Amino acid sequence: MFKFSSTPKTIEREIGSTEGSIVGWSFERPIPFKVSMFNIGKAVMTEEKDIYKCGQWAYSPAGIPTCILTGKIAANKAIKGFR
């Protein structure tokens, strides 16, 4: 009934990601920290109390799924801090 398609240029325009990137860092150099999906909950933590980070570049593998997941984790931690 409906159809949706996009290109890297669509992603660049809609998300603002450089050259349409949806997966984050290039694999040409080592990723700047240890990669493990078990540590993604720690990726939102900062040195400041009650300040969390999230988004495409908060963790590797980076990209839109990481953006969504770290956003949810950070929101949950922030909400928990108000209870």
The first five atom37 places (N, CA, C, CB, O) and aatype in JSON, in Angstrom:
{
  "aatype": [12, 13, 11, 13, 15, 15, 16, 14, 11, 16, 9, 6, 1, 6, 9, 7, 15, 16, 6, 7, 15, 9, 19, 7, 17, 15, 13, 6, 1, 14, 9, 14, 13, 11, 19, 15, 12, 13, 2, 9, 7, 11, 0, 19, 12, 16, 6, 6, 11, 3, 9, 18, 11, 4, 7, 5, 17, 0, 18, 15, 14, 0, 7, 9, 14, 16, 4, 9, 10, 16, 7, 11, 9, 0, 0, 2, 11, 0, 9, 11, 7, 13, 1],
  "atom_mask": [
    [1, 1, 1, 1, 1],
    [1, 1, 1, 1, 1],
    [1, 1, 1, 1, 1],
    [1, 1, 1, 1, 1],
    [1, 1, 1, 1, 1],
    [1, 1, 1, 1, 1],
    [1, 1, 1, 1, 1],
    [1, 1, 1, 1, 1],
    [1, 1, 1, 1, 1],
    [1, 1, 1, 1, 1],
    [1, 1, 1, 1, 1],
    [1, 1, 1, 1, 1],
    [1, 1, 1, 1, 1],
    [1, 1, 1, 1, 1],
    [1, 1, 1, 1, 1],
    [1, 1, 1, 0, 1],
    [1, 1, 1, 1, 1],
    [1, 1, 1, 1, 1],
    [1, 1, 1, 1, 1],
    [1, 1, 1, 0, 1],
    [1, 1, 1, 1, 1],
    [1, 1, 1, 1, 1],
    [1, 1, 1, 1, 1],
    [1, 1, 1, 0, 1],
    [1, 1, 1, 1, 1],
    [1, 1, 1, 1, 1],
    [1, 1, 1, 1, 1],
    [1, 1, 1, 1, 1],
    [1, 1, 1, 1, 1],
    [1, 1, 1, 1, 1],
    [1, 1, 1, 1, 1],
    [1, 1, 1, 1, 1],
    [1, 1, 1, 1, 1],
    [1, 1, 1, 1, 1],
    [1, 1, 1, 1, 1],
    [1, 1, 1, 1, 1],
    [1, 1, 1, 1, 1],
    [1, 1, 1, 1, 1],
    [1, 1, 1, 1, 1],
    [1, 1, 1, 1, 1],
    [1, 1, 1, 0, 1],
    [1, 1, 1, 1, 1],
    [1, 1, 1, 1, 1],
    [1, 1, 1, 1, 1],
    [1, 1, 1, 1, 1],
    [1, 1, 1, 1, 1],
    [1, 1, 1, 1, 1],
    [1, 1, 1, 1, 1],
    [1, 1, 1, 1, 1],
    [1, 1, 1, 1, 1],
    [1, 1, 1, 1, 1],
    [1, 1, 1, 1, 1],
    [1, 1, 1, 1, 1],
    [1, 1, 1, 1, 1],
    [1, 1, 1, 0, 1],
    [1, 1, 1, 1, 1],
    [1, 1, 1, 1, 1],
    [1, 1, 1, 1, 1],
    [1, 1, 1, 1, 1],
    [1, 1, 1, 1, 1],
    [1, 1, 1, 1, 1],
    [1, 1, 1, 1, 1],
    [1, 1, 1, 0, 1],
    [1, 1, 1, 1, 1],
    [1, 1, 1, 1, 1],
    [1, 1, 1, 1, 1],
    [1, 1, 1, 1, 1],
    [1, 1, 1, 1, 1],
    [1, 1, 1, 1, 1],
    [1, 1, 1, 1, 1],
    [1, 1, 1, 0, 1],
    [1, 1, 1, 1, 1],
    [1, 1, 1, 1, 1],
    [1, 1, 1, 1, 1],
    [1, 1, 1, 1, 1],
    [1, 1, 1, 1, 1],
    [1, 1, 1, 1, 1],
    [1, 1, 1, 1, 1],
    [1, 1, 1, 1, 1],
    [1, 1, 1, 1, 1],
    [1, 1, 1, 0, 1],
    [1, 1, 1, 1, 1],
    [1, 1, 1, 1, 1]
  ],
  "atom_positions": [
    [[0.82, -1.18, 0.0], [0.0, 0.0, 0.0], [0.87, 1.26, 0.0], [-0.94, -0.01, 1.2], [0.57, 2.23, -0.69]],
    [[1.96, 1.22, 0.78], [2.87, 2.35, 0.85], [4.27, 1.88, 0.48], [2.85, 3.0, 2.25], [4.6, 0.7, 0.61]],
    [[5.08, 2.81, 0.03], [6.45, 2.47, -0.32], [7.36, 3.56, 0.21], [6.61, 2.3, -1.87], [7.03, 4.75, 0.14]],
    [[8.51, 3.18, 0.73], [9.48, 4.13, 1.24], [10.86, 3.72, 0.77], [9.42, 4.21, 2.8], [11.22, 2.55, 0.87]],
    [[11.6, 4.66, 0.26], [12.99, 4.38, -0.11], [13.82, 5.62, 0.13], [13.09, 3.92, -1.59], [13.3, 6.74, 0.17]],
    [[15.12, 5.41, 0.3], [16.0, 6.55, 0.53], [17.4, 6.21, 0.02], [16.05, 6.94, 2.03], [17.7, 5.06, -0.29]],
    [[18.22, 7.23, -0.05], [19.61, 7.09, -0.47], [20.48, 7.72, 0.6], [19.86, 7.74, -1.87], [19.95, 8.34, 1.53]],
    [[21.79, 7.58, 0.51], [22.66, 8.3, 1.45], [22.41, 9.82, 1.45], [24.12, 8.03, 1.12], [22.55, 10.47, 2.49]],
    [[22.04, 10.38, 0.31], [21.73, 11.82, 0.26], [20.46, 12.14, 1.04], [21.57, 12.27, -1.21], [20.37, 13.2, 1.66]],
    [[19.48, 11.25, 1.03], [18.27, 11.43, 1.82], [18.63, 11.47, 3.3], [17.23, 10.31, 1.54], [18.16, 12.33, 4.04]],
    [[19.46, 10.53, 3.73], [19.87, 10.46, 5.12], [20.65, 11.72, 5.5], [20.72, 9.21, 5.39], [20.45, 12.27, 6.58]],
    [[21.52, 12.17, 4.62], [22.28, 13.4, 4.88], [21.33, 14.58, 5.05], [23.28, 13.67, 3.73], [21.5, 15.39, 5.96]],
    [[20.35, 14.68, 4.18], [19.4, 15.79, 4.25], [18.5, 15.71, 5.48], [18.54, 15.83, 2.99], [18.3, 16.71, 6.17]],
    [[17.97, 14.53, 5.77], [17.01, 14.38, 6.86], [17.65, 14.33, 8.25], [16.21, 13.14, 6.64], [17.11, 14.88, 9.2]],
    [[18.8, 13.68, 8.36], [19.45, 13.46, 9.65], [20.58, 14.46, 9.89], [19.98, 12.04, 9.73], [20.94, 14.73, 11.04]],
    [[21.15, 15.0, 8.8], [22.28, 15.92, 8.94], [23.6, 15.19, 9.12], [0.0, 0.0, 0.0], [24.58, 15.78, 9.57]],
    [[23.63, 13.93, 8.77], [24.82, 13.11, 8.94], [25.75, 13.31, 7.74], [24.45, 11.62, 9.1], [25.3, 13.31, 6.6]],
    [[27.03, 13.47, 8.0], [28.01, 13.71, 6.96], [27.97, 12.66, 5.87], [29.39, 13.78, 7.55], [28.02, 11.46, 6.15]],
    [[27.87, 13.1, 4.66], [27.88, 12.24, 3.47], [26.89, 11.09, 3.56], [29.27, 11.68, 3.26], [27.09, 10.04, 2.96]],
    [[25.8, 11.29, 4.32], [24.76, 10.27, 4.41], [25.07, 9.1, 5.31], [0.0, 0.0, 0.0], [24.39, 8.08, 5.25]],
    [[26.1, 9.22, 6.15], [26.5, 8.12, 7.01], [25.39, 7.71, 7.97], [27.74, 8.49, 7.79], [24.76, 8.56, 8.6]],
    [[25.15, 6.41, 8.07], [24.21, 5.9, 9.07], [24.89, 4.92, 10.01], [23.02, 5.22, 8.4], [24.29, 4.48, 10.99]],
    [[26.16, 4.56, 9.74], [26.82, 3.57, 10.57], [27.95, 4.13, 11.41], [27.34, 2.46, 9.72], [28.58, 3.38, 12.16]],
    [[28.22, 5.4, 11.33], [29.22, 5.99, 12.22], [30.62, 6.0, 11.67], [0.0, 0.0, 0.0], [30.85, 6.35, 10.51]],
    [[31.57, 5.61, 12.51], [32.97, 5.71, 12.17], [33.35, 4.86, 10.98], [33.81, 5.33, 13.35], [32.76, 3.81, 10.71]],
    [[34.35, 5.34, 10.28], [34.97, 4.54, 9.22], [35.75, 3.41, 9.88], [35.9, 5.43, 8.31], [36.2, 3.55, 11.02]],
    [[35.91, 2.32, 9.18], [36.67, 1.21, 9.72], [38.12, 1.25, 9.24], [36.02, -0.12, 9.31], [38.84, 0.25, 9.33]],
    [[38.56, 2.41, 8.75], [39.94, 2.57, 8.28], [40.92, 2.71, 9.43], [40.05, 3.77, 7.37], [42.1, 2.4, 9.28]],
    [[40.46, 3.18, 10.58], [41.3, 3.35, 11.78], [40.63, 2.64, 12.95], [41.53, 4.87, 12.1], [39.43, 2.37, 12.91]],
    [[41.4, 2.35, 13.99], [40.77, 1.71, 15.16], [39.72, 2.62, 15.79], [41.85, 1.35, 16.21], [39.87, 3.84, 15.82]],
    [[38.65, 2.02, 16.28], [37.6, 2.77, 16.96], [38.18, 3.28, 18.28], [36.33, 1.88, 17.2], [38.95, 2.57, 18.93]],
    [[37.82, 4.52, 18.68], [38.5, 5.14, 19.83], [38.22, 4.56, 21.21], [38.14, 6.53, 19.86], [38.72, 5.12, 22.19]],
    [[37.47, 3.49, 21.33], [37.28, 2.85, 22.63], [36.86, 1.4, 22.43], [36.24, 3.61, 23.46], [36.54, 0.97, 21.32]],
    [[36.87, 0.66, 23.53], [36.53, -0.76, 23.49], [35.06, -0.93, 23.09], [36.79, -1.44, 24.86], [34.18, -0.24, 23.6]],
    [[34.82, -1.83, 22.17], [33.47, -2.06, 21.66], [32.89, -3.33, 22.26], [33.48, -2.15, 20.11], [33.48, -4.41, 22.14]],
    [[31.75, -3.2, 22.9], [31.01, -4.36, 23.41], [29.59, -3.9, 23.68], [31.68, -4.94, 24.71], [29.38, -2.92, 24.39]],
    [[28.62, -4.59, 23.13], [27.23, -4.2, 23.34], [26.84, -4.3, 24.82], [26.29, -5.08, 22.5], [25.87, -3.68, 25.25]],
    [[27.6, -5.07, 25.6], [27.32, -5.17, 27.03], [27.66, -3.88, 27.78], [28.1, -6.33, 27.64], [27.19, -3.69, 28.9]],
    [[28.47, -3.0, 27.18], [28.86, -1.76, 27.83], [28.08, -0.54, 27.35], [30.33, -1.52, 27.61], [28.39, 0.58, 27.76]],
    [[27.09, -0.72, 26.51], [26.38, 0.42, 25.95], [25.67, 1.24, 27.03], [25.38, -0.04, 24.9], [25.5, 2.45, 26.88]],
    [[25.25, 0.58, 28.12], [24.61, 1.31, 29.23], [25.56, 2.29, 29.89], [0.0, 0.0, 0.0], [25.13, 3.34, 30.38]],
    [[26.85, 1.97, 29.9], [27.85, 2.86, 30.48], [28.21, 4.0, 29.52], [29.11, 2.08, 30.84], [28.76, 5.01, 29.95]],
    [[27.91, 3.84, 28.24], [28.28, 4.84, 27.23], [27.6, 6.18, 27.46], [27.93, 4.32, 25.85], [28.1, 7.21, 27.02]],
    [[26.47, 6.18, 28.13], [25.74, 7.43, 28.35], [26.27, 8.23, 29.53], [24.26, 7.14, 28.56], [25.92, 9.4, 29.7]],
    [[27.11, 7.62, 30.35], [27.6, 8.28, 31.55], [28.67, 9.33, 31.22], [28.18, 7.24, 32.53], [29.45, 9.16, 30.29]],
    [[28.68, 10.41, 32.0], [29.71, 11.44, 31.89], [30.34, 11.64, 33.25], [29.12, 12.78, 31.34], [29.91, 11.03, 34.23]],
    [[31.34, 12.48, 33.33], [31.98, 12.76, 34.61], [31.12, 13.66, 35.49], [33.34, 13.42, 34.39], [31.36, 13.76, 36.7]],
    [[30.12, 14.31, 34.91], [29.24, 15.2, 35.66], [28.01, 14.45, 36.17], [28.81, 16.39, 34.79], [27.41, 13.66, 35.44]],
    [[27.65, 14.69, 37.42], [26.49, 14.04, 38.01], [25.21, 14.48, 37.27], [26.38, 14.37, 39.53], [25.03, 15.66, 36.99]],
    [[24.37, 13.54, 36.96], [23.07, 13.78, 36.32], [23.15, 14.39, 34.92], [22.26, 14.67, 37.18], [22.18, 14.97, 34.44]],
    [[24.3, 14.26, 34.26], [24.42, 14.68, 32.86], [24.81, 13.45, 32.06], [25.49, 15.85, 32.69], [25.81, 12.79, 32.34]],
    [[24.0, 13.15, 31.05], [24.2, 11.96, 30.24], [24.41, 12.36, 28.79], [23.0, 11.01, 30.37], [23.96, 13.41, 28.34]],
    [[25.1, 11.5, 28.05], [25.29, 11.74, 26.63], [24.59, 10.65, 25.85], [26.8, 11.8, 26.28], [24.44, 9.52, 26.31]],
    [[24.17, 11.0, 24.67], [23.53, 10.03, 23.8], [23.67, 10.51, 22.36], [22.04, 9.8, 24.18], [24.05, 11.66, 22.11]],
    [[23.37, 9.65, 21.44], [23.39, 10.05, 20.05], [24.24, 9.14, 19.19], [0.0, 0.0, 0.0], [24.79, 8.14, 19.65]],
    [[24.32, 9.5, 17.93], [24.99, 8.69, 16.93], [26.44, 8.39, 17.3], [24.94, 9.36, 15.6], [26.93, 7.3, 17.03]],
    [[27.14, 9.34, 17.91], [28.56, 9.17, 18.17], [28.85, 8.8, 19.62], [29.3, 10.44, 17.83], [30.01, 8.84, 20.04]],
    [[27.84, 8.44, 20.39], [28.04, 8.09, 21.8], [28.67, 6.72, 21.99], [26.72, 8.15, 22.53], [29.26, 6.44, 23.04]],
    [[28.57, 5.86, 20.99], [29.05, 4.49, 21.15], [29.29, 3.89, 19.77], [28.05, 3.63, 21.96], [28.74, 4.35, 18.77]],
    [[30.1, 2.86, 19.73], [30.33, 2.16, 18.48], [29.83, 0.72, 18.63], [31.84, 2.18, 18.1], [30.14, 0.09, 19.63]],
    [[29.08, 0.19, 17.72], [28.87, 0.75, 16.4], [27.96, 1.96, 16.47], [28.31, -0.29, 15.46], [26.9, 1.92, 17.11]],
    [[28.36, 3.01, 15.8], [27.6, 4.25, 15.8], [26.51, 4.18, 14.74], [28.51, 5.46, 15.56], [26.42, 3.21, 13.98]],
    [[25.7, 5.2, 14.7], [24.65, 5.27, 13.69], [23.29, 5.51, 14.31], [0.0, 0.0, 0.0], [23.17, 5.74, 15.51]],
    [[22.28, 5.46, 13.48], [20.92, 5.76, 13.92], [20.43, 4.78, 15.0], [19.97, 5.73, 12.73], [19.84, 5.23, 15.98]],
    [[20.64, 3.47, 14.87], [20.21, 2.57, 15.95], [20.87, 2.88, 17.29], [20.5, 1.13, 15.57], [20.23, 2.83, 18.34]],
    [[22.16, 3.22, 17.25], [22.86, 3.6, 18.48], [22.29, 4.89, 19.04], [24.37, 3.75, 18.23], [22.17, 5.04, 20.26]],
    [[21.95, 5.81, 18.17], [21.34, 7.07, 18.6], [20.04, 6.8, 19.37], [21.07, 7.97, 17.37], [19.82, 7.36, 20.44]],
    [[19.21, 5.96, 18.81], [17.93, 5.63, 19.45], [18.15, 4.91, 20.78], [17.07, 4.76, 18.51], [17.53, 5.26, 21.79]],
    [[19.02, 3.93, 20.79], [19.25, 3.13, 22.0], [19.89, 3.96, 23.12], [20.13, 1.94, 21.67], [19.44, 3.89, 24.26]],
    [[20.93, 4.74, 22.81], [21.55, 5.55, 23.86], [20.61, 6.67, 24.34], [22.88, 6.17, 23.35], [20.65, 7.06, 25.5]],
    [[19.77, 7.16, 23.45], [18.76, 8.15, 23.86], [17.8, 7.56, 24.87], [0.0, 0.0, 0.0], [17.47, 8.21, 25.87]],
    [[17.35, 6.35, 24.63], [16.43, 5.67, 25.55], [17.12, 5.38, 26.88], [15.91, 4.36, 24.93], [16.52, 5.58, 27.94]],
    [[18.35, 4.9, 26.84], [19.08, 4.6, 28.07], [19.3, 5.88, 28.88], [20.44, 3.94, 27.75], [19.08, 5.89, 30.1]],
    [[19.73, 6.96, 28.22], [19.95, 8.23, 28.92], [18.65, 8.77, 29.5], [20.57, 9.27, 27.96], [18.63, 9.26, 30.63]],
    [[17.56, 8.68, 28.75], [16.26, 9.15, 29.25], [15.84, 8.36, 30.48], [15.17, 9.05, 28.15], [15.37, 8.93, 31.46]],
    [[16.0, 7.04, 30.43], [15.64, 6.21, 31.59], [16.45, 6.58, 32.81], [15.85, 4.74, 31.26], [15.9, 6.64, 33.92]],
    [[17.75, 6.82, 32.64], [18.6, 7.21, 33.77], [18.18, 8.58, 34.32], [20.07, 7.23, 33.35], [18.15, 8.78, 35.53]],
    [[17.87, 9.5, 33.43], [17.43, 10.84, 33.88], [16.11, 10.76, 34.64], [17.29, 11.8, 32.67], [15.95, 11.4, 35.68]],
    [[15.17, 10.0, 34.12], [13.86, 9.85, 34.79], [14.04, 9.17, 36.15], [12.88, 9.02, 33.91], [13.43, 9.58, 37.14]],
    [[14.87, 8.16, 36.2], [15.13, 7.45, 37.45], [15.71, 8.41, 38.5], [16.11, 6.26, 37.21], [15.41, 8.28, 39.69]],
    [[16.53, 9.36, 38.07], [17.13, 10.32, 38.98], [16.12, 11.29, 39.61], [0.0, 0.0, 0.0], [16.38, 11.88, 40.66]],
    [[14.95, 11.44, 38.96], [13.91, 12.34, 39.48], [12.97, 11.63, 40.44], [13.1, 12.94, 38.34], [12.2, 12.28, 41.14]],
    [[13.02, 10.32, 40.49], [12.09, 9.56, 41.36], [12.63, 9.4, 42.74], [11.81, 8.2, 40.78], [11.97, 8.79, 43.59]]
  ]
}
